[in-house]
Amino acid sequence: METLAFILGIALVVVIAIAIVAIFAFVKVGKLENQIRNFDGREVDIYNSISSQTDWINRRIDETERNINELGKEVFSQLDSRLDKLENKLINNNK
């Protein structure tokens, strides 16, 4: 009978230990699930932030490109005007 009581005592301790480990695992899984839910929300926020930053950068690039094109037109216009004046001076001096 003592052997049977000993075995039942050991089995009870093992069952209690497994129950404690199972409860700990359930709590841990619950925390991880909450973290995953929070991560999904942050992922959308991060995507929106990156998207808005990308849009802003693209607008700045387009604006800078327009400014460069306008500046190039002004430079070529000024250069063309000066070359025309130089050409007229050269033609008038050769006559």
C-alpha positions as CSV (number, residue, x, y, z in Angstrom):
1,M,0.0,0.0,0.0
2,E,2.9,2.3,0.8
3,T,4.3,1.8,-2.7
4,L,0.9,2.7,-4.2
5,A,0.6,5.8,-2.1
6,F,4.2,6.8,-3.1
7,I,3.4,6.3,-6.8
8,L,0.2,8.3,-6.6
9,G,2.0,11.1,-4.7
10,I,4.7,11.2,-7.5
11,A,1.9,11.2,-10.2
12,L,0.1,14.0,-8.4
13,V,3.3,16.1,-8.3
14,V,3.9,15.5,-12.0
15,V,0.3,16.4,-12.9
16,I,0.5,19.6,-10.8
17,A,3.9,20.5,-12.5
18,I,2.4,19.9,-16.0
19,A,-0.6,22.0,-15.0
20,I,1.6,24.9,-13.9
21,V,3.7,24.7,-17.1
22,A,0.4,24.6,-19.2
23,I,-0.9,27.7,-17.4
24,F,2.4,29.5,-17.9
25,A,2.3,28.5,-21.6
26,F,-1.3,29.8,-22.0
27,V,-0.4,33.1,-20.4
28,K,2.7,33.5,-22.6
29,V,0.7,32.7,-25.8
30,G,-1.9,35.3,-24.7
31,K,0.8,37.9,-24.4
32,L,2.3,37.0,-27.8
33,E,-1.2,37.2,-29.4
34,N,-1.6,40.7,-28.0
35,Q,1.8,41.7,-29.2
36,I,0.9,40.4,-32.7
37,R,-2.3,42.4,-32.7
38,N,-0.5,45.5,-31.7
39,F,2.2,44.9,-34.3
40,D,-0.5,44.7,-37.1
41,G,-1.7,48.1,-36.0
42,R,1.7,49.6,-36.0
43,E,2.5,48.0,-39.3
44,V,-0.3,49.9,-40.9
45,D,0.9,53.1,-39.2
46,I,4.4,52.6,-40.4
47,Y,3.1,51.9,-44.0
48,N,1.0,55.1,-43.9
49,S,4.0,57.1,-42.6
50,I,6.4,55.7,-45.3
51,S,3.7,56.3,-47.9
52,S,3.2,59.9,-47.0
53,Q,7.0,60.5,-46.8
54,T,7.4,58.9,-50.2
55,D,4.7,61.2,-51.6
56,W,6.3,64.3,-50.1
57,I,9.7,63.3,-51.5
58,N,8.2,62.7,-55.0
59,R,6.6,66.1,-54.9
60,R,9.9,67.7,-53.9
61,I,11.7,65.9,-56.7
62,D,9.1,67.0,-59.3
63,E,9.2,70.6,-58.0
64,T,13.0,70.6,-58.1
65,E,13.0,69.1,-61.6
66,R,10.6,71.9,-62.8
67,N,12.8,74.5,-61.2
68,I,15.9,73.1,-63.0
69,N,14.0,73.0,-66.3
70,E,12.9,76.6,-65.9
71,L,16.4,77.7,-65.0
72,G,17.8,75.8,-68.0
73,K,15.3,77.6,-70.3
74,E,16.3,80.9,-68.8
75,V,20.0,80.2,-69.2
76,F,19.6,79.0,-72.8
77,S,17.4,82.0,-73.6
78,Q,19.9,84.4,-72.1
79,L,22.8,82.6,-73.9
80,D,20.9,82.7,-77.2
81,S,20.2,86.4,-76.8
82,R,23.8,87.1,-76.1
83,L,25.0,85.0,-79.0
84,D,22.6,86.8,-81.4
85,K,24.0,90.2,-80.2
86,L,27.6,88.9,-80.7
87,E,26.7,87.6,-84.1
88,N,25.2,91.0,-85.1
89,K,28.3,92.8,-83.8
90,L,30.6,90.5,-85.8
91,I,28.5,90.9,-89.0
92,N,28.4,94.7,-88.6
93,N,32.2,95.0,-87.9
94,N,33.0,92.9,-91.0
95,K,31.1,95.2,-93.4
